[in-house]
Amino acid sequence: MGITRKILTGGAAVLCTGVAYVVWDISRRRKSHTHTYRSLFDQYVSYRVFSLVGRHMRNKLEKDCDNVAAVQEEVLLQRLKEHANTEYGRTYRFAEITSREDYRTSHPLTRYEHYRDYVDRMIAGEEMVLTAFKPIVFGTTSGTSGKYSIIPMGQQQRINFFLQGVTVALSCMFEGFPESDNLQKDLKIFHMPHFRESAAGIPIGPNSSSPANSQAMLNLYSTPKPGFDIMSEREALYVHLLFALKDRDLGLIEANFSFRVHTALVMMEACWEQLVTDIETGCIHPNLDIPNNTRAELDKLLKPDPARAQELREEFQKGFEGIMRRVWPYLGVVLATDTGSFDLYRQKLQSHYCKGVPMYSPIYGATEGLVGVNIWPNHEERHYVLCPRSMVMELIPVDSSDQDQPHTLWLEQAQLGGVYELVITNAGGLFRYRFGDVVKVVGFYNKCPVIQFMYRQGQMLNVRGEKTSEDMFYQALKLVKETWADTGVHVVDYCCAESVLVQEGQAEPRPHYVVILELQDGGRGQDEHYAQQLEDMLRKTAYMYDRCRTQGSIGPLVVHLMPEGCFSEYRQHLLSNTMAGSNQLKVPRVMRRKGDVDFMMDKLKE
């Protein structure tokens, strides 16, 4: 009896000590005043779990990267064993494969057309066709740069993406930006996508982060739950901004891509007076198309706040340079992918709205799954260590990419400075799959390659075999932009096309590049001036382009300066004419569809 009493007394003391520590730890951290006790506790527990699991997964990643060849073979054989009894696994004799070399010899390199019939049968309800598991979603790629693909995804894939990618990135964020490890809410810029259903009732649609697959996290965000039920993008974005602006202690801004953050801040600048009035009165403006029941719930949560409205009004009236730090003085970091073509928006954010606020591009992922994670949050360069337990990866030297079945290298065979097309075997039924990303090896983390994303293969200008990548063109544009620094001219957005897609009647008969450019404070009618600047710089950055220009086989590029707001309308056009949801939408830097080019040319005539 005495021993039992002592155990209970000791347990109670430990429990009280634990509770006291949690209360003390919560009390010392900066908090959003919009928290309820429940949401405050939810965020505290979530962040502590993320931090603990993230550190564990980071240690596991480090060990995996030190033994990359063995880990890759282990993961491959597990996946082949899992799918060995599917129709696809029997066709390619997965049960007989005992090593990576066997696999490379017996299974061809593939592209999406190889899987289309299998996926169509899965959508129709057949099982054990391509995967042993029943998908939780058929993820659609955006299709903005060409044809879209439909990729099966299982529950374990989603869990692995979270554990191997998200928790590691959050752990690195807490370590790199300690001020982010508080109890401030997060402005998460996403909204509910539209899905259709397969014959078996499985959702078909965007697989990127959205309220639909983030239900457990919604308490962490500044937007209240009813705001995530709004289906229209403009209204959803307005409500995100409204509740974020009400919270002076906001700690984090997060979106899938940096252009989503930029779009939100452009809206904030355009609508600030209405936003401030809504905060002052505690009512959402009636001109917004929000269902009545959702509006009533949001108005109940908004509540009038004249003091905060006046504070915001004073800051907005000073202008929008560095506005994020002024309206959210305790903002820790902006979290968004900003590599490749998204670097343009990162530069625009850092030079204007986000001055003084760090930006972190945490994850290299795709509809196909997790590819890499950026474990260096404070570095200006965006580098990712490839995740050897997420995908089995092969590398095609980019000079061999034109071949149908080129020889591939394993990760441990990568060379520093090498540029490669990535080939993946994922957990969702894609085997030796060429999904189109080109990367450069910039270092090694233990024995695993660290890469920099370069470009998508479909995003390449190629009218005479010169193969000018989107990265080459962007580097030229970046250099030209630097010469405009003192003129007040800023690039709003851009894309390119090959002249064959443009209507007849062009002044230049030779094939050439057509550059569609929207400038802020840039005078219309100076198309030829800007074209000459871009032409001169591109010839310096793209050797084969310069050679073709010297030989006269390619004509000089043509620039069309577009009217204000053209690219905003183009995004709406893409949302209406592709499978892309707004959470995953990417403006293609090289337009492949004639309908897209015609849309832009029609805008030019208006």
Buried (B, 14 or more C-beta within 10 A) or exposed (E): EEEEEEEEEEEEEEEEEEEEEBEEEBEEBEBBEBBEEEBBBBBBEBBEEBBEBBBBBBEBBBEBBEBBBEBBBBBBBEBBBBBBEBBBBEEBEBEEBEEBEBBBEEBEBBEBEBBEEBBEBBBEEBBBBBBBBEBBBBBBBBBBBBBBBBBBBBEEBBEBBBBBBBBBBBBBBBBBBEBBBBBBBBBBBBBBBEBEEBEEEBBBBBBBBBBBBBEEBBBBBBBBBBBBBBBBBBBBBBBBBBBBBBBBBBBBBBBBBBBBBBBBBBBBBEBBEBBBEBBBBBBBBEEBEBBEEBBEBBBEBBEEBEEBBEBBBEBBEEEBEBBBBBBBEBBBBBBBBBBBBBBBBBBBBBEBBBBEBBBBBBBBBBBBBBBBBBBBBEEEEBBBBBBBBBBBBBBBBBEEBEEEEBEBBBBBEBEEEBBBBBBBBBBBBBBBBBBBBBBBBBEBBBBBBBBBBBBBBEBBBEBBEBBBBBBBBBBBBBBBBEEBEEEEBBBBBBBBBBBEBBEEEEEEEBBBBBBBBBBEEBEEEBBEEBBEBBBEBBBEBBEBBBBBBEEEBBBBBBBBBBEEEBBBBBBBBBBEBBBBBBBBBBBBBBBBBEEBBBBBBEBEEE
